[in-house]
Amino acid sequence: MKRPNTKVVHVAGSGHIGRPAGKVNLKWLGIALAIIILLGASFLLTRPDQDLHVIFFDVGQGDAVLISQGDTQILIDGGPSSSMLLPSLGQTMAFYDRKIELVILTHPHSDHLRGLIDVLENYQVERVICSGAKYDQPDYEEWWHIIEEKSIPVTTASGGYRIGLGEETIISILNPSAPGGDIDNDSLVLLLEYGDYSFLFTGDISTTTEYELLSERAIPDIDVLKVAHHGSDSSTSEEFLLVARPEVAVISVGENSYGHPRPEVIKKLEGSGAFIYRTDQEGDIEFITDGERLWLKTGGRSP
């Protein structure tokens, strides 16, 4: 039987005969379509909404909180290493988004700082806010070296400073009013407000600073409290809880030799009526609000 008049193409560098010109390789077409579909689905799933998201990452014995709304991300502290923070950021932020608009360091102890060093190296950080505390420690020196090397703008903030995350979302810095020389008590204390809901991030302050903030009438009635110093008994006084009246208390904690969170702190939180969530038991803890309602999602880790 006579073969049809078909043009053949020789592949350069080989003696094989290619497929007829103009004929589509269905296998590769299928793979290409699958990739396009997966990328499109990933884009839709990670495309930011306009709700406020506050995620307390499970980073072990340390603090790391991501605040996001729309295309804007603010990272408060980075935990004791990058091994847990960077994967969490990668899973949370859109795959195409390599920019963090603001990084806030509450104080330069390594369980809050170390993970931020790798964030500075792996993301485009637009701006840094910190207390400007003086502290002689290798991680802190490296932090400042990278900031200078990348020419990242830095603001040294104290009580009274305000940050806008959109028209209705405000972060107010409540502490320190003036640095006192104690790294923990000079932690930046941050109040995040959006619509009907508010979050208070207390760094590692002790009851001394809590009483100062109470005397200044700086602590409002809040909805979510980041419990100070991983649940240490040096913080979270009954007087503080009586004024703050948190509906939910989040303890960012991991395996440690300090006994955090202390049983007496848990008892005080329970006595205040707050629902308690712990990153060592729940994994990542995420709050989502549209300003009128509040939703909670956890990583579902078993105690």
Summary of the structure (lengths in Angstrom):
residues: 303
radius of gyration: 24.9
end to end distance: 75.0
largest distance: 100.7
contacts: 961
relative contact order: 0.12
helix: 30%
strand: 24%
